[in-house]
Amino acid sequence: MTFKEQIQQGIPSILPPKQAYDPAINHAPKRKEILSAEEKKLALKNALRYFDPKHHAELIPEFSEELETYGRIYMYRLRPDYKMYARPIDEYPGKSLQAKAIMHMIQNNLDYAVAQHPHELITYGGNGAVFQNWAQYLLTMQYLSEMTDEQTLTMYSGHPMGLFPSHKEAPRVVVTNGMVIPNYSKPDDWEKMNALGVSQYGQMTAGSYMYIGPQGIVHGTTITVLNGFRKIKQNPEGSLFVTSGLGGMSGAQPKAGNIAGCITVCAEVNPKITKIRHEQGWINEIVTSTEELVARVNSAKAKKETVSIAYLGNVVDVWECFDKENIKIDLGSDQTSLHNPWAGGYYPVGISFEDANKMMAENPELFKEKVQETLRRHADAINKHTAKGTYFFDYGNAFLLEASRAGADVMASNNIDFKYPSYVQDIMGPMCFDYGFGPFRWVCTSGNPEDLLKTDTIACQVLEEMAKTAPNEIQQQMQDNIKWIKGAQENKLVVGSQARILYADAEGRIKIAEAFNQAIVKGEIGAVVLGRDHHDVSGTDSPYRETSNIYDGSRFTADMAIHNVIGDSFRGATWVSIHNGGGVGWGEVINGGFGMVLDGSKEASKRLTSMLFWDVNNGISRRSWARNEGAVFAIKRAMEVEPLLKVTLPNLVDESLL
């Protein structure tokens, strides 16, 4: 069968042969035992819903074995035999260009070069899933190949509920992930529902088909590191940045460190993923002992090198060793998947990777105990360095949250706040989000690198023209992004689809998108997908990350994210998504995203103007109402540009009156 025929077939009527487990692939760890005997039967019944009853007798023992062995039913047998990658859009079968673009994005999320655990359909973050099983993937792709522009596909946590009649201006796909009842939104609730096959953790851009590989977070991390050094008034050259995690968020940190121009040490416990990131060029060197690491860092400091070093081992050993050897750490953070601390997101010190995985599955209580011991040691070592002048920030991965739950010394004197700021609270919020600058993305669906080069040039020209008249308050943001886009090709950021990211405000996003649409009209480039990280101005309500610089008491509310996705859906988004959980853990955040296909039409021009303006200014207005000074400036400026915009502004209170 051809690729198109396989897509159109969906779940095959004749079962393919059982596939062998491939040990060469980076697999998800076994999930802990959480279902009762009766619930295991229910999980099997749920999985068998996708198959003709004539196959049930054959599949029951196989799915039962998967559930016992891996803690989930992945349906490995149905994994397609074609190569998984974002094909040029015209290679997909279908009646709708928009649906073909979504297929392009889904396959990119599952590309072996992109996905963290591709056979388990997990893109990043340890448990950020596109689908729960391969039947869902096959059925979804089949629906997309049949869809017209007057239908909408409804996705329930990876399950394609079906195609429903709608209209051309409606979203082609509406996605929800992990949207469970609040009182049942705890880690064990999620584990149980996921094991039953009824809910999944979509992370942010995994379950919304908008992940673009490490590049997405490289840009945000680069801006964070640059502004971190600016904050401490230090030149990155010869300075040391220490962090951890190469798996869940790819190789973003060392690449960002290289772009910023510092020395980066990034610890990782998984040898397989460390090797992959080195082969992909996201890290320069790998060292396996602290003695070797100390010598290499001292040499790099003496020569003021720009270099990224992966330490194959636990980051706690690095912090403790550098304290003992009196090596000055200038910037410190952590990017392990601590939103998922008990299922592979963070590993205990002093235990091998293999033994830790075994303990995680067979003795989860002991594993949790060891993780919490490690978090306390981790925090103690950080405290010793910050006392010597290290600037430490939480990278929004729930490090401080889980450390506090473990009893670590991370609380401020008021015992309410953390003693270290979130990077959004201290850097990205007041410097970027309040002014409307966030992670705008685009993907050239032709798959042609020349198209991406042309879009880079177009975006750079737009930004340079805007910078001529931009107010002083946003000049730094403008210049950082112009520098970024000029170096994008040189830094070889593409992994998977021909995609790009830069931080832009509403004006920049609209002008860049319109320039792309006109280039499509002229035949200079093919269709383009617009999107963004959920980690943006208005897509996410997350009290310890995206909305950590909201101080009016509303940071635990989620009105903004819900309004964002509803507003995007009727203003022209091609697909929309809303998730419970993402980045900092299930139950800790509500986040939404979108995708929009540009095809060169007048309708696309109208949609992009309406939707992108709302998508950013919804968040600025909320931040303005919280009395954030930069957001008040930004929303007043937006109202001057758009006469139909009228936002409620806060009246400030003289503190002395209180």
PyMOL commands that set and color helices and strands:
alter all, ss='L'
color gray80, all
select helices_A, chain A and resi 3-9+37-48+53-70+76-78+89-91+97-109+118-120+134-146+182-184+187-196+215-231+252-260+271-279+290-303+315-324+353-362+364-386+399-405+423-431+433-435+449-467+472-486+506-521+559-571+602-625+629-641+655-657
alter helices_A, ss='H'
color red, helices_A
select strands_A, chain A and resi 122-124+128-129+151-156+159-165+173-177+240-244+263-268+285-287+307-312+331-332+391-392+438-444+499-504+528-532+540-541+575-580+590-598
alter strands_A, ss='S'
color yellow, strands_A
deselect
rebuild
show_as cartoon
